[in-house]
């Protein structure tokens, strides 16, 4: 029997990126990458893919980006397509945080106002 620890996770790096940006929509990708355990370049590529898929939107605020997550988007794999991004995030984050994200999605200007 092999006693070496396994190095797999239940959630993908896409999910980890979303969790990080849900916790801090103003986070720098460098910080997100460090938390997820990937390079900044990989984090940037994953965020771009999430942006193209409509799961998150980048909002410019001066020189910084803020990220608005569309909690109403459905997950992509057929086994989980009945769940939304918000459902997935609610599994990890508090229900209050998911409600806050949903409000930010409907009113992105709240993100800019909260930063100032």
CORGINOR-V640557 format. One record per backbone hydrogen bond with DSSP energy under -1.0 kcal/mol. NH is the residue of the N-H (numbers start at 0). CO is the residue of the C=O. E is the energy in kcal/mol with one decimal. If there is no record, write none. Layout:
<<NH;CO;E> <NH;CO;E>>
This chain:
<<15;11;-2.2> <16;12;-2.6> <17;13;-2.2> <18;14;-2.5> <19;15;-2.4> <20;16;-2.6> <21;17;-2.2> <22;18;-2.2> <23;19;-1.9> <26;23;-2.1> <31;27;-2.1> <32;28;-3.0> <33;29;-1.8> <34;30;-2.1> <35;31;-2.5> <36;32;-2.3> <37;32;-2.3> <42;38;-2.4> <43;39;-2.5> <44;40;-2.2> <45;41;-2.6> <46;42;-2.6> <47;43;-2.3> <48;44;-2.1> <49;45;-2.4> <50;46;-2.4> <51;47;-2.7> <52;48;-1.8> <53;50;-1.4> <54;49;-2.2> <55;49;-1.2> <56;67;-2.3> <58;65;-3.1> <60;63;-2.8> <63;60;-1.7> <65;58;-2.3> <66;24;-1.6> <67;56;-2.7> <69;54;-3.1> <70;68;-1.3> <72;69;-1.5> <74;82;-2.6> <79;76;-1.6> <82;79;-2.3> <84;72;-2.8> <85;70;-2.3> <87;83;-2.1> <88;84;-2.7> <89;85;-2.4> <91;88;-1.1> <92;88;-3.9> <97;93;-1.8> <98;94;-2.2> <99;95;-2.2> <100;96;-2.2> <101;97;-2.1> <102;98;-2.0> <103;99;-2.3> <104;100;-2.2> <105;101;-1.7> <106;102;-1.9> <109;106;-2.4> <110;107;-1.3> <112;108;-2.4> <113;109;-2.5> <114;110;-1.2> <115;111;-1.2>>
